[in-house]
Amino acid sequence: GNAENFARQLAEEAKRRKHKVRVQGLQDVKPFESLGQETAYVIIVTSTFGEGEPPDNAVDWWKWLSDSSRPGDLFASVRFTIFGLGNRQYEHYQAMGRGMNKH
């Protein structure tokens, strides 16, 4: 969808600037705990569906990320940014991007 297309555009721009890049859907980032251990930067591109739900490929990631039993400092050393895609006319505009950034 749009998020995947935008992620690929970002990756192409990063490659042009001589960065090593890997594009993955959130469903393929396993184990979740390893995110950032071998990565200098993490860029998450996501959309929001319906009443603020994650896209299908991010459901498990979101459940894991928002689980209160997960250590809170797990990503303390990860340099990241989140691009939330959406339409401002929707009630839950950017809900996933904002929610992921909060956790």
C-alpha positions in Angstrom: 0.0 0.0 0.0 1.0 3.6 0.4 3.1 3.1 3.5 5.2 0.4 1.7 5.6 2.6 -1.4 6.8 5.5 0.7 9.2 3.2 2.7 10.7 2.1 -0.6 11.1 5.7 -1.8 12.9 6.5 1.5 15.1 3.5 1.0 16.0 4.5 -2.5 17.0 8.0 -1.4 19.1 6.6 1.5 20.9 4.3 -1.0 21.6 7.2 -3.2 23.3 8.8 -0.2 25.4 5.7 0.3 23.5 4.2 3.3 23.1 0.5 3.7 19.3 -0.1 3.7 16.9 -2.9 4.4 13.1 -2.6 3.9 10.9 -5.0 6.0 7.3 -5.2 6.8 6.7 -5.1 10.6 5.4 -8.7 10.4 9.0 -9.7 9.4 10.9 -7.9 12.2 11.6 -10.9 14.5 12.6 -11.2 17.1 11.3 -7.8 18.0 13.9 -7.4 20.7 16.7 -7.4 18.1 15.4 -4.2 16.4 18.2 -1.7 16.5 20.9 -3.9 17.8 22.6 -4.1 14.4 20.9 -1.0 13.0 22.1 2.6 13.1 18.7 4.0 12.4 15.2 2.7 12.2 12.5 4.3 10.2 8.9 3.0 10.7 6.4 4.0 8.0 2.8 3.2 9.1 -0.8 3.9 8.4 -3.9 3.7 10.5 -7.1 1.8 9.8 -10.7 2.1 10.9 -11.0 3.2 14.5 -7.3 3.7 15.1 -6.2 0.1 14.4 -2.8 -0.9 12.9 -2.5 -2.2 9.4 -2.8 -6.0 9.0 1.0 -6.5 8.8 1.5 -4.6 12.1 -1.1 -6.2 14.4 1.3 -8.5 16.2 4.0 -5.8 16.4 1.5 -3.4 17.9 0.3 -6.0 20.5 3.9 -6.6 21.5 4.8 -2.9 21.6 1.8 -1.9 23.7 2.2 -4.8 26.1 2.8 -3.3 29.5 5.0 -6.3 30.6 7.5 -5.5 27.9 10.6 -3.8 29.4 10.1 0.0 29.0 13.8 0.8 28.1 14.1 -1.9 25.4 14.7 0.7 22.6 16.5 3.3 24.7 19.6 3.2 22.5 17.7 3.0 19.1 17.7 6.0 16.9 14.4 6.1 15.1 11.7 8.1 13.4 8.1 7.3 12.6 6.3 8.4 9.5 2.6 8.1 10.1 0.5 8.3 6.9 -3.1 9.3 6.8 -5.9 11.8 6.0 -6.5 14.6 8.5 -10.3 14.2 7.9 -10.4 10.9 9.8 -11.1 11.0 13.5 -8.2 8.7 14.3 -5.7 10.5 12.1 -2.1 9.3 12.7 -3.2 7.0 15.6 -0.7 4.3 14.9 2.2 6.7 14.3 1.5 8.5 17.5 0.9 5.4 19.4 4.1 3.8 18.3 6.1 6.9 19.2 4.5 6.9 22.6 5.7 3.4 23.4 
